Amino acid sequence: MPSWNELLQELDRQPAEWLHRKQQAALDAISKARGGRNVIFYASAFLQKPQAPQSSLQITFEDLNGFMSVMYGMDWTKPLTLLLHTPGGLANATETIVAYLWQKFDYIEVIVPTFAMSSGTMISLAANKIIMGRQSQLGPIDPQIPVVGSFASAQSIVDQFEEAKAEILTDLRTAHVWAPVLQSMGPALLREALNAIGYSERMVAKWLEKRMLAREPDPAGTAKATAKFFRDASVHLSHGRRIDRDEARLHNVVVEDLEANQDFQDHVMTAYHLMTLAFEKGPATKVLVSDKDRRWLKNWTGAR
């Protein structure tokens, strides 16, 4: 496998067509290594362009157009290998994308070269299997709710309300202390938080029960426990917390080691490094590309 510096030197010596050609070769090699499966790489430049609008970096409904574009003409009788590199995004859009993929493919495996966080973790848990390396990480799926120009964990909103309720019932004198906090929540925020928690957890549990954990002795119970672990903000404490493959396995996730096949690992990491170079050198903030040389890009031309 070429090193990062070697790839960068080759890119500097040759035109952009080199990057395109190398990327396609890497995806073709991944397809062949997986028995001729369809291959799609969905990637975000969230590490290279954090100042770009979040809609240009995160999973959104618009991404469905990208999947439809790159999947055109594929052989649906063959499984899908999906490389995923994303900070996450909209849960509703994630549900739509997962539903579309499962309408087309009978078997899906997700490869996480480095990061598949939040809604990216949800897509991964909807697959039959996840392939992760030592450097790979998933993340919590606890919903984030917009509050006063920022975002807060839905679970933290619920927990704060319950804490306020308990203190006020114990000592009414604390009501004036909690009043500004409770007023800032608004009349519907608590209900929205509770709905969001139930939505994400039930959705992931349903996917796990039907696919990844279908052969468990108690698929429904195991799926529910796994979904709760990934959603439980009181366990993770941070929405950006790292969940590596060993911890994922402890919670029933079916994980294959990327290092189990050195050639395959080389192809995957080459594809990842080339995608990173594309983000560094060009305007793209999101890319979908297939082994059939079909691609969809989201560009951002703001200041870098």
Secondary structure, 3 states (H helix, E strand, C coil): CCCHHHHHHHHHHCCHHHHHHHHHHHHHHHHHHCCCCEEEEEEECCCCCCCCCHHHCCECCCHHHHHHHHHCCCCCCCCEEEEEEECCECHHHHHHHHHHHHHHCCCEEEEECCEECCHHHHHHHCCCEEEECCCCEECCCCCEEEECCEEEEHHHHHHHHHHHHHHHHHCHHHHHHHHHHHHHHCCCHHHHHHHHHHHHHHHHHHHHHHCCCCCCCCHHHHHHHHHHHHHCHHHHCCCCCCECHHHHHHCCCCEEEHHHCHHHHHHHHHHHHHHHHHHHHCCEEEEEEECCCCEEEEECCCCC
